[in-house]
Amino acid sequence: MRLPYLCATLKEPPVSADPTQVLAFETDCHLFKGCGFEGPSVWSFIFEPIAKVGPVEFNKPMLLAIIGSILIMVFFWLAFAKPKVVPGKTQMVAEVLYDFVRRGIGREVIGKKAEPFIPLLVSLFFFVWMLNLWALIPLAQFPVSSVIAFPAALALVVWVTYMTVTFKVNGFVGGIKNLCVPSGLPKPIYLILTPIEFISNIFLRPFTLAVRLFANMFAGHALILIFTIATWYMLGTFLGTAYASVSFVMALVITVFEMFIQALQAYVFTVLAATYLSQALEEAH
């Protein structure tokens, strides 16, 4: 995790700064010594490219996302490549996790029509969870989902699937009705409700799906950085060390809380994706 630019004389960090590196700073700049507190900001989420393949540049979040994808695939391949009637530990854990998404999300939300979408839901759940978990893994210590591009790309996948299933199941006219015209309401209500439903289903759903995941991970990481930086900043005197100990405890508490939030956000993202697919499978009336 990156240490702060503590001195008031250093107003802005270099553009090339990598938040995982310990950069130059005044080691004697602490509370009660005349230096201002430099909290985390945009530069805590900006990374210099670490590799370039043709026109594509790879930075740390991209690398973590690729490694996370490989880890998930390797785990499930090891678990199910040679399945046994009496499962081993790896297969047992994989079956429990898979069944949690299949039954707890797919079947509960979509129902009997869920089976074709289980691979998508399982992939979404574990990929989002892995992106979030990087925040707690040493050397990585960064939630990839706090970079808006990743939640936005996942939300786009869900939205495209949602639209495709809607029009494939209901046809063009039926799909429009499914998206914009809820059944069983007085006709005058549709004058107000139809445009609201259109904006909500076509534009707001993918937007909120992405922003919900991004905002939670961004805020959690920022809070951990604030209390971690504050712990260092307040060291140096007896009173400052007392303050620093409280800040350190808060950093630990928030980190533990983040473990719950990381799994919860993966669950919420997948449940919402299943909810949209469930609506897409409903026949328009």
Secondary structure, DSSP 8 states (H G I E B T S, - for coil): -------TT--S--TT--TTS-----TT--TTTT-------GGGG----SEEETTEEE-HHHHHHHHHHHHHHHHHHHHHSS--SS--HHHHHHHHHHHHHIIIIIIIII-GGGGGGHHHHHHHHHHHHHHHHGGGSTTT---GGGSTHHHHHHHHHHHHHHHHHHHHHHHHHHHHHHHH--SSS-HHHHHHHHHHHHHIIIIIHHHHHHHHHHHHHHHHHHHHHHHHHHHHHTTTSHHHHHHHHHHHHHHHHHHHHHHHHHHHHHHHHHHHHHHHHHHHHS---
